[in-house]
Amino acid sequence: MECHVGAHQLGDMQLLERYERLFDGLTLIPMTGAVYDRAAELRARHRIKTPDALHLAAALEYGCEEFWTNDMRFASLPAEIAFRTFK
């Protein structure tokens, strides 16, 4: 959803289509109760926003080795996972 916002704001249908092709090759994972519980803990402990907490909690619960983001605020979080920023 977050990737689509910018394309919609710009009215850039080519960008939207490129995202769709990318997403077609990805695997969706279930947002389990454990993910929501961990997100609540992360949000409370680090005072991050709910969507950010959900993204990070899902990555942690599913054993991801890296969390890619353009949000530099993640760099200040404890290293439970390797953060890769590309801004």
N, C-alpha and C positions, 0 to 999 in steps of 0.2 A: 504494500500500500504506500509506504513512504516514498519509494522510488517513483511511483506514478504521480505524486503530487506536483513535483516540479514540471514534469512534462505537461500535465493538465494546465498548470498556471501559465506556461509558455504557449499553450496551444500547439505543441510540437508532437504531431501524431507519428512522425517518423521515430522520434525518441521513444514514444510509448510502444511502438511496434518492436523496437530493438529490445526494450525491457521484456516484452512478452516472449520473444524468442529465447532470451536468456532464462526466464522463469520456466519455460517449457522443459528445460533440461535439468531442473532442480527437483529434489525430493522434498516433499512437505512432511513435517513431523508433527505429531499430535501435541497439543498444549495440555499436558496432564495436570492433575492436581498438584503434583510435586513441583512442576514448573511454576505454577501460581504461588505456591507456598514459598519457594525460593525467591521469587520476584518480590514478594512482600518483605522478606528479610533483607534483600539487597536495597530495596527502596527505603526501608526504615534505617538501615545502617549507614548508607551512603548518600541519602537524600537525593536520589536520582528520580527522574520522572517515570511514571508507570510504564509507558511504552519502552523506554530504555531498560528498565528493570526486567520486563518480560523478554526482551531480546537477549539480554545477558543471561538471564536465568535459563532460558531454553538452550543456549550455547553450553552453559556449564552442565546442565542436567544430561545433555546428550554427548558429553565428552569431547566437545570441539577443542582443538588445540589453539586456535586463533580466533579472534573477534575483530573483524574488519569494520572500520568506521571512519567517518570524516569528522566526528565529534571529538574534539581535542580534550573535552572534559573527562573522557574515559581514561586518559593517560594518568590521571591522579588517583585512580582506584587501585586497591591492592591487587597484586598480580596473581589472581586465581586462574588467570588465563592470559595468554600473550595478546596484547592489543596491537593492532596494526592500523596506523592512521595513514591516510593518503591525501591529506590536504596540503 
